[in-house]
Amino acid sequence: MNAFEEQLIENIKKNDKDMLKYINSFDLNLIQASIESYILDTHHRRAIMIDGEWGTGKTYFIKEILIPILKSKYDYEPPFRNVGLISLYGISSKQDFDKAVLNALFPISDSKYEKLVDGTKKIIFSGLNKLLNGAGTVAESITDLLTADNMINTFEAILIFDDLERCELEIKELFGYINTYIEQKNKKVLIVLNSNYYMEEKKNKEFEEAKEKSVEVTLLFDNSIDRSFDSIINENAQYELAINFFKKNRTIIISELSKIKPLNLREVIYLVQLFDKLSSVIVENKYDKEFLEQHLLEVWHYIYNRKFEKGSLSIFIKHISIDNYFKTGLLNIKYFIDELRTFENEFKINVKSSLAKLEKWQILDSSSVYNYLASLKDELNNHIYDSISFPRILYVLLKLKKVGFKGLPIKE
């Protein structure tokens, strides 16, 4: 972290609100510092919004990085989890909304909660019955008291609402429910979403109006592939062949992936897992080392182009098995192995064979030419060449004869 970033974090921690308003795309440490500043500042009366494209890792950042930090600093002992992550996916009523909030703060199942509320009502009702000589009009009041709205009033809470755009409530209604916890209950609220969902004119107008009333600062979440790449490989590549490949070709791969806008990290994970799966097959079958070093990058380019439809697929390789995997989700391992063997044989003929060396006779000395001619004769006797190679062999031999080489096995 450079001196500017360190100073920016310090300014945020000191509640430098002018600095906060200029932040829009930055390191995850700055997002974290901004959120902590918001939590500690008692003057904040609106929410913080974390806005980013789908698949950029927002939820992962919230669950795996931010919440553990918040819980270690601000959490009470169970069962009162005062850092609650609430998914709004599929929420269609206030009852669903309140239950989601309550479930996030109280780590108990619905059935256990109902038993808890029911048991608590009976105890309180029984005590009041005795106290009031059988007055039976308090049960409904007790039920009202044991709601999400009232139960979380007893302690501080940090509420993180995720999947806002996947909620089935109207925007105005949803923000109204959220505002209840901000303005009336003085809870700290973070809202996580992809605002591009609201780009349609009518939705955008409603969203911007609701956002203006409820949100104090919007933090743009831009988790670049350069920052995420190593952790994706560490978590999703198991085989040494794949791990070493990604380490060796890191710069090339990141450069290619950076061209995808917007880039969904889930798609990158999908490709890494597929490549790792293919690596597991390769590991179990021995292939020429030099061939693998070249062909593995071809395989990566192939699945990359197949997934993102960037550029044309290589005219030199055609992995039908990979094509079928993208269509059906099933990998025909035997077919993939056979394809690799075919490409390996072609590589040996086109790159490693005596024929391939003799086709570059201009850079060879005379003794090397004759050595390769002897090897070519052995290779022909061992039938390593297919019929397609014969015209190439004949052309090379005639060329060598023309420039003065003697004893060429043309007749043979």
N, C-alpha and C positions, 0 to 999 in steps of 0.2 A: 504494500500500500504506500502511495507517495505522500509527500507532505501536505499537498492540497486536500487529499481524501481524509487524512488524519484530522486536519483542521475542520473539515466539513462535518465529520462525525462529532467533534467536540462542540461545534456550533449547534448541531441538532440536539445534543444532550443538554445544552444550556437553554433549550426552547427558543432558539433563534427562528421565529416564525417566518421572517422574511426569507431566510435561507431555505426553509422547508418548501416554500411556494415555488422556488426555482428548480427543485429537484424533479426530474421526469424520467430519467433512464440511467441507472447506475448500478454499482456493485451491490451484491446481496447484503454485504455488511452495512451499507448505508440504509437499505430498507429496514434491516433489523434495528439499527440505531434510531431511525425515525419512529418506528412503532414503539420502542421503549420510551422515547421522549413523550409520545402521545399518552402512554399509559400512566406515566409519572406526573404529568401536568394536570392539575385539578381544574384548570380553566377551560379545557377542551369540552365542548358541548355538542360536537358532531363526530361523525365516524371518519375512519381512514379507509380509503378504497385501494385495493391492489388489483390493477388492471393488466391483463396480458392475454396473448393468444392462447387458444386451446392447445394443449400438448407441450407448452413451454416449461412445465414443471412447477406451476404455482402451488398445486395441492401437495406435491411432494415437499416443496420448500416449507409449506405451512406445517405439515404433519411431522416431518423428519428433522427439521432444523428449528423453526420458530417455536412451535408448541413446547418441545422439550426445554428450550431456554426459558420460556415464559413460566412453565410449570415449576422449574427449579428455583425461580426467583419470586414468583408471586402466588404460587398455589397453596391452598390449605390442605390439610390431611383429608383422605377419603372419609366418608363418601362425598364430601363437598369439593368437587373439582371445579375450581373457579376459573379455569381456562376451558371453554367449551367450543368444539368445532361442530357446527350445525350445517349439514348438507340440505339445501332447499330443493333438491331434485324431487320433482313430483308433488311438492307441497301444494295443496289446492284449497285449504281452508284455514281459518284462525286456529281451530282445534288441532289440526295437523302441525301448524307452526309452533304453537305452545308446547305440544308434546315433544317435538323435535328439540326445542330449547331445553326442556326438562330432562330428556334422555341424555343430552350432551353433558349436563351438569351433575346428574345423578346416575352413576353407573350401575343401574339395576334394570331388569327387564320390565316390560309392561305389566306382566302378571304379578311380579313381585311388588311393583309400585302400587297396583290396585289393591293388593293385600295390605300393603303398608298404610295406604290412605284409609282403607276400610277399617283396619285395626285401630288406627289412630282416632278415627271418628267414633268408634265404639267406646274407646277409653274415655275420650273427652265427653261424649254424650252421657256415658254412665255417670261420670263425676258430676256433670252439671245437673243431671236428673236428680241425684241425691241432694245436691246443693239447692236446687230450685223446687224440691218436692214434686218431681215428676213432670216438670215443664218440658213438653215434647216439641217445642218449636225451634230448636237450635240446630237440628241436623243439617238443614240446607245451608245455614250460615257457615257451619263447620266445613262442609264440602266446598263452599266458595273460597274459604280461606286456604284450603289445600290445593291451590291451582299453581301453575307455573309462574304466573304473574306475581303471586304473593310469596311463594316458597323461596324464590331467589332474592327477595328483598332482604333476607336475613344476613347476606354476606356479599362481599365484593365479587364481581364477575367480569371476565374478559370474554366476550362472545365473538366468535369468528364465523360469519355466514359465507358459505361457499356455494358455488353452482347457482348464483342468483338468476342467470339467464335461463336456467332449466326449471325454474319455479313456475307453477301454473297459475299463480295469482296475478292479478293486474298489477302493473308497476306501482301505481299510486297507492293501492291497498297494501302491497308488500312493504313499501317504504314506511307506510303509516305504522305497521306492526313493529318494524325495526326501530322507528323513532320512539315508540313507547319505552323501549329499554334504554335508549340514549337520554331522552329528555326527562321522562318521569321517574325512571329508576336509576339514573346516573351510572349506567354501565358503560364500560369501554367496548366499542364495537369496531370490528374489522370486517370489511365486505370484499369478497374475492370474486372476480368475474372477468368475462371477456366482453368489453363494451362494444366490440364490432357487431355483436348480435343485435344491437339496437340502432344500426345504421339506417334502417328504413325510416322515412321521414316522420311518420306518425309516432312510431315507437321512440325515435330519437328525441322528439320534442318532449314527450312524457318523461322519458328517462332523464333528460337534462334538467327539467324542472324539479323532479324528485331529488336528483343528485345535488342540485344547488342548495336545497333546504337541509339535506341530511349529511353531506360529505364535506369535510374540511380540507383534506389533502388527498390527491390521487397520486399513487406511486405506480409508475409504469414498470411492469415486470418483464425484463428482457434477458432471459437466461441463455446466453449465447452458447452455441455448440462447442466453442473453444473452451469454455468454462466447464461444460457438462461432460465432455467427451470421455475423460479419464474415468470418472465415476461410473458412466454407463458401461464402459468396457470391464471395469473391475467387478461389476454386479452381474453382467450378462454373458461374459466370455469365460468358459470353463477350461477349454482345451489349450494347451501350451502353443500349439500351432497357430490358433486364432489370436491368442494374446500377443505373441511375438509379431504376428503380421500387423496387428493394429498399432503396436509400438513403432515398428519400422516405417509404416506408411501413414503415420498420424497426420503429418502436414498435408499430404495429398488428399486424404479423406476429408479432413476438416475444410480444406479449400473447396472441395466439391459440395459438401453439405451446406456450406455457408451461402451457396448460390440459391438455395431453396428458400423462398420467402412467401408466407411464413413457414418456418420449419417446425414440424410437430415432433417433439422428442420421442413420443411413443412409436413413431415410424422408424426413427433411428434405432431404437431398442429392438424393434421387430427385425430390422436388417442385421443387426449384430447377432441376435439369437439365431437367425437363419444361417448366417455365415459360420457361426460356431457349430451348428448342427451339421453343416456340410464338412467342416473340419474334422468332426468326430468320425465321419465316414472315411475321410482321407487318411487319418491316423491309423485306422485299422487295415489299410491296404498300402503296401509299399509302392512309392512312386519315385521316379528320378528326382533328386534334390534340385538340380538346376531347372528342370521343368516346373516343379512346384513353385519355386521363387518367382518365376515369370507368370505362371498361370493363375496363381492365387489372386493377383491383382486384377487379372482378366475376369475372374469369377466375381470379385467385388464390384467391378465396373458393370458387369452384366446384371447383377441383382439390383444395383443402384439405379441403372437406366431403366430396368424393368419396373421398379417401384415408382420412380418419379417421372418416368417417360422423358428423361432429359437426353437429347442427342439420339443418334441412331445406335442400335445394338451392333456389336462387333460383327464384321462380315467374316471374320476368321474363326469365331467359335459360335456354336449354336447349342445351348444347353436346353434341349427339349424337356428334360426332367425338371429344371428350374422353372421353365415356362408353365409346365403343368402344376407345379407347386403353387404358383401365384394364382392359378385358375381354380384349383381344387383344395389347396391346403394340405395335400398329401405328397410326400416325397418318395418316389420310386428309387430306393437306394441302389438296387441292382442296375437300373438304367443309368443312374448317375455314375456308378463305378465304370460301366462299359464306355460311357462318353469320355471319362477321364483317360481310360486306356487308349482310346482312339486318338485323343489330343496328344497324349504322351508319345505314341508311336510317330505321329506327324512331327512332333517337336524333335524327336531323335533323328528323323530323316532330314528335316529342314534346317536343323541347327547343329546337331552333334555328329552326324554321319560323315564319312569320308567324302561323299558326294557334295555335301554342304561346304566342306573345306576346299575341295577342288574347284567349286564354282567361284572361289575367290583366289584363283591361282596367281593372279597378278601380284598379290602381296606375299607370295610364298617363294622360298628359294627352291632350287632344282631338287635338292635332296629331299625336302618336305613333300614336293609334288610326287616323287617316286614312292615315298613311304605311304602316302595316302592312296596312290594307285594300287599298291599291294594290298592295303586294307580294303579298298573297294572290291577287289577280286574276292577276298574272303567273305565280305558282306553279301556279295551276289551269290556265292556258294551257300551261304546260310539263309538265303531268301528273306532278307530283312526289308527289301524294297517291294513296293506294290507296282502294278503295271503302269500307273500314272507317272512313276519316277523314271521309267526307261527312256523316254525321249530326252529327258534332262541329262541322263547319263551319256547317251549317245552324242548329244550336243557338246558336252564338256570334253569328251574324248576327241572328237573331231577338231575342236578348237585347239586342244593341246598338241595334236598332231600337226596342225597348220603352223603353229609357232615353233615347231622343231623338236618336240619331245619324241623319243624313240621307244620302241617296244611296247606300244600301247595295246591293251587287250580288246581291240575293237571287234575282231572276229569272234571272240568269245562272248 
